[in-house]
Amino acid sequence: MSHRTIEQRATKKDWLGLAVLVVPILVVSMDMSVLYLALPFMTADLEPTSNQTLWILDIYGFLLAGLLITMGSLGDRIGRRTLLMIGAVVFGAASLAATFSTSPEMLLVARALLGVGGATIAPSTLSLIRNMFHDPAQRKEAIGLWTAGFAGGAAVGPVIGGVLLEHFWWGSVFLINIPIMVVLFVAAPLLVPEFKDSDPGKFDPISVILAISSMLFIVYAIKHGAQDGIDATTIITAVVGLAVGTVFVIRQRKAANPLIDVTLFAERAFSAAVVVQFLVIFAMTGFSLFASQYLQLVVGFGPLEAGLWLLIPAVAAGAGAVLAPTLSKVLQTGTIIAGGLLFIAFGCAAMVFIAADSGLPLLLTGMAMVTFGIGAASTLNSDIVLTAAAPEKAGAASALSETGAELGGAVGIAILGTIGSTVYRHRMEDAIPVGTPSEVADPARETIGGATAVADYLPEPFASQLSAVANSSFVDGFNLAAGWSAGLMAVSALVVFVLLRRQTASAK
């Protein structure tokens, strides 16, 4: 463990180490964005159901959310750099399996393993920044660059993925993870110092089981409820998850060496920060899914052209992340974070008015506003989380923040994606004429990708009619999801402003 004083400023090696820590964040962001672009190709090849498609998209985030708390505490014990390198190996191996998947089930398992690998990587990066950058101003700059790196992954991912999809099969988009993981594995020991808790206490496997079980029950209840409605399965799994979570919290409060310090939530700013992480990633993942499909399946762009247009909202996210630390010198932190949520709300409101024939301007304007708000809110939000805990507990604290973020991503795909797919199926059910052959009707009813694929084999004017109905149905779902999100983010901005109105720049 480092013995540097709190006043010591970061060295040149620390800034090079930061570059290494941005690498896995790039990968996590790229992994999400390239999968969105590959979705039409993957569905055409593997022919998953709409349910399987949503699970392939969000099993990654679900397992991340379920394992992050455990992995954050484990990193504090065995060393955060060590955990980061273990994660690089697991993530690389899972990427290889995803690359050569031959069925929806195989891809689902590969995505699950990617989630396990990601859970070892995610809490390590932010917590290492907490220990490498002790000067408050430098730490805020480092977190801004870290957040901008996440946006950079969103920018680079679609372009690289688009190039690969233009020339190779959809599985090739996962290949880009492997060389990046190799670079991380080699460079981390050279540039990133090791940190761990010198007195972590006894490891509590029962708390680990309770934490994982609680999260998985809760996220399954959310997923099932969003897909199939509030039924007995939703209620039972939610109740079980909450009950197990309650037992976990009670155990942590009584334990001499808890897995996580639940007293952190007594600090209003920390609780608000975790909620904000949930909200911003909820918005980002949900609308990135809609945007990539809109550009390819409604507007008709190829994957490379779609990826290039998605550079605009990605750059907006980076701008928000870099601008936020500068604004914090003249504005209160709570004001900037609440303002970021308002930007997200306005962006979602703009996307309510997107139509099948409205083209690019409205989509790109709305997405840029959403991502700018995400960049601004996330940067200062992460600083609140990291400075709330003692440096030796930074892994567990950042894991709580990352849990909120990854749970937000999974729930964003589950809820917003399900709103979109449910509206689409209902509209298509009414639009497809009775007596249409099942080999045409079934894929067209499931997803817009299925309708597009079927339309390619139909004669005119039937192909154009089917495409028009599918596009309109998809956009109706998009609009409804955007409307609900706009309201949620506007209310959240007000609540967060009240909770953080006295929050100023950290001085820890």
Buried (B, 14 or more C-beta within 10 A) or exposed (E): BEEBEEEEEBEEEBBEBBEBBBBBBBBBBBBBBBBBBBBBBBBBBBBBBBBBBBBBBBBBBBBBBBBBBBBBBBBBBBBBBBBBBBBBBBBBBBBBBBBBBEEBEBBBBBBBBBBBBBBBBBBBBBBBBBBBBBBBBBBBBBBBBBBBBBBBBBBBBBBBBBBBBEEEBBBBBBBBBBEBBEEBBEBBEEBBBBBBBEEBEEEBEEBBEBBBBBBBBBBBBBBBBBBEEEEEBBEEBBEBBBEBBEBBBEBBEEBEBBBBBBEBBEEEBBBBBBBBBBBBBBBBBBBBBBBBBBBBBBBEBBBBBBBBBBBBBBBBBBBBBBBBBEBBEEBBBBBBBBBBBBBBBBBBBBBBEBBBEBEEEBBBBBBBBBBBBBBBBBBBBBBBBBBBBEBBBBBBBBBBBBBBBBBBBBBBBBBBBBBBBBBBBBBBEEBBEEEBEEEBBBBBBBBBBBBBBBBEEBEEEBBEBBBBBBBBBBBBBBBBBBBBBBEBBBEBBEBBBEBBEEBEBBEB
